[in-house]
């Protein structure tokens, strides 16, 4: 049995490259095949050819989470190879009609942005960008849905499924049963902190006032991962992660510092999340309205849990202030 083979693939997003992995053995497996984009297809063909393989040889596709830079090309690979798709059970319906799922996601995120003080013209601009991105993914059938504790075979090894929501509702960690390594997608990345952004919940009704608390979930997920005895995590971007327990400690410390910065802004409240984000990040918040809203909301959730902030609701907009 060989360790996962890295196949870095270009993607048409700001991240530029996604880490796909080839798992040699029975069944021959490709993890996260990238985006529906000609450059991705060409590089995948070339990378497989370097190992004496073709897309048609792939027997199984494994998906770590729902984002287009990871799942977008799965339909193309499945059509050419007949490979079965293994993915989190919540992705069965999500990927069955990907355009409709992404439209619902955009509409949900827009409703959250309105609730937290982001103007309609900004929301429309973000929607237009997201709508253009949809061409980089197609619907695909998930043949093997998996959930926490399930096991499956890939590349001659058995893998154990661990649910790790936070970066997205469907983040999944696949740990080799021998315990040496895991395939982590975007759950942990060596050089940058994964963004726990606002997503439409997939287990509960899409209520913008009762959203998935992404950062709370992400910190809990990281703490679970820190307890695993692993040598290395194969990440969805950048280099492999070693010392994952140390990295988790660094990430949690970062969020503690950020939480205190957000609290300082709240003390000048009451304020909308949009106002807090601009107070903290200035011009960056104006350029990256959705990401900074998500970041601020995550830390406000932590502060609310600690009893340090309260939320006022006038029926249209939420505002935060010190307790």
TAQUI-V314490 format. One record per backbone hydrogen bond with DSSP energy under -0.5 kcal/mol. CO is the residue of the C=O (numbers start at 1). NH is the residue of the N-H. E is the energy in kcal/mol with one decimal. If there is no record, write none. Layout:
BEGIN
CO NH E
CO NH E
END
This chain:
BEGIN
4 6 -0.6
5 22 -2.6
7 20 -1.9
9 18 -2.7
11 13 -0.9
13 16 -1.7
15 17 -1.8
16 11 -2.5
18 9 -2.8
18 20 -0.9
20 7 -3.4
21 23 -0.5
21 31 -3.1
22 5 -2.5
22 24 -0.7
23 29 -2.0
24 2 -0.5
25 27 -0.6
26 156 -1.5
27 155 -2.7
28 59 -2.3
28 60 -1.7
29 23 -3.1
30 32 -0.5
30 62 -2.4
31 21 -1.6
34 73 -2.9
35 37 -1.6
37 41 -2.4
38 42 -2.6
39 43 -2.2
40 44 -2.4
41 45 -2.4
42 46 -2.1
43 47 -2.9
44 48 -2.5
45 49 -2.2
46 50 -1.7
48 51 -1.5
48 53 -2.4
49 52 -2.2
54 57 -2.0
55 58 -1.7
59 84 -1.8
60 30 -2.6
61 86 -3.4
62 32 -2.7
64 172 -1.7
67 70 -2.1
67 71 -2.1
68 72 -1.9
70 34 -1.0
71 74 -1.9
72 138 -0.9
73 77 -2.2
74 78 -2.7
75 79 -2.7
76 80 -1.9
77 81 -2.1
78 82 -2.8
84 61 -2.9
85 143 -0.8
85 144 -2.8
86 63 -2.3
87 146 -1.9
88 91 -2.2
89 92 -1.3
90 94 -1.0
91 95 -2.5
92 96 -0.9
93 97 -1.0
95 98 -0.8
95 140 -2.2
97 101 -2.2
98 102 -2.6
99 103 -2.1
100 104 -2.4
101 105 -2.1
102 106 -2.5
103 107 -2.4
104 108 -2.3
105 109 -2.8
106 110 -2.3
107 111 -1.9
108 112 -2.0
109 113 -2.4
110 114 -2.4
111 115 -1.8
112 116 -1.1
113 116 -0.6
113 118 -2.4
114 117 -1.6
115 318 -2.8
116 274 -1.9
119 123 -2.1
120 124 -2.7
121 125 -1.8
122 126 -2.1
123 127 -2.5
124 128 -2.5
125 129 -1.7
126 130 -2.3
127 131 -2.8
128 132 -1.7
129 133 -1.3
130 134 -0.9
131 134 -0.6
132 135 -0.8
133 136 -2.3
134 137 -1.3
136 36 -2.5
141 143 -0.8
143 145 -0.5
144 87 -1.6
146 89 -2.4
147 150 -2.4
150 161 -2.7
152 159 -3.0
154 157 -1.6
157 154 -2.6
158 177 -3.1
159 152 -1.7
160 175 -2.6
161 149 -3.0
162 173 -3.1
167 197 -0.6
168 166 -1.9
168 171 -1.0
171 164 -2.8
173 162 -2.4
173 175 -0.6
174 183 -3.1
175 160 -3.0
176 179 -2.8
180 231 -2.8
180 232 -1.1
181 176 -2.3
182 184 -0.6
182 234 -3.0
183 174 -2.4
184 187 -2.2
185 236 -3.5
194 196 -0.6
195 197 -1.6
199 212 -0.6
205 207 -2.0
206 208 -0.6
207 210 -1.7
208 211 -0.5
212 214 -1.5
213 217 -2.4
214 218 -2.6
215 219 -2.7
216 220 -1.9
217 221 -2.4
218 222 -2.8
219 223 -2.3
220 224 -1.8
221 225 -2.2
222 226 -2.4
223 227 -0.7
224 227 -0.9
225 228 -1.7
228 230 -1.2
232 182 -1.6
233 235 -0.8
233 241 -3.0
234 184 -2.4
234 185 -0.8
236 19 -3.0
239 190 -0.6
240 242 -0.6
241 233 -2.4
243 247 -2.2
244 248 -2.4
245 249 -1.9
246 250 -2.1
247 251 -2.5
248 252 -2.6
249 253 -2.1
250 254 -2.2
251 255 -2.1
252 256 -1.9
253 257 -2.1
254 258 -2.4
255 259 -2.4
256 260 -1.8
257 261 -1.7
258 262 -2.4
259 263 -2.3
260 264 -1.9
261 265 -1.4
262 266 -2.1
263 267 -1.9
265 268 -1.3
266 269 -2.7
271 320 -3.4
272 276 -2.2
273 277 -2.9
274 278 -2.1
275 279 -2.2
276 280 -2.1
277 281 -3.3
278 282 -1.9
281 284 -1.5
282 285 -0.8
282 286 -1.1
283 287 -1.9
284 288 -2.9
288 292 -2.4
289 293 -1.8
290 294 -2.5
291 295 -2.4
292 296 -2.6
293 297 -2.9
294 298 -2.3
295 299 -1.6
296 300 -2.3
297 301 -2.3
298 302 -1.4
299 303 -2.2
300 304 -2.6
301 305 -2.3
302 306 -1.5
303 308 -2.7
303 309 -0.7
304 307 -1.5
308 323 -2.1
310 321 -1.9
312 319 -2.4
317 314 -1.8
319 312 -3.4
320 270 -0.6
320 271 -2.3
321 310 -2.7
END
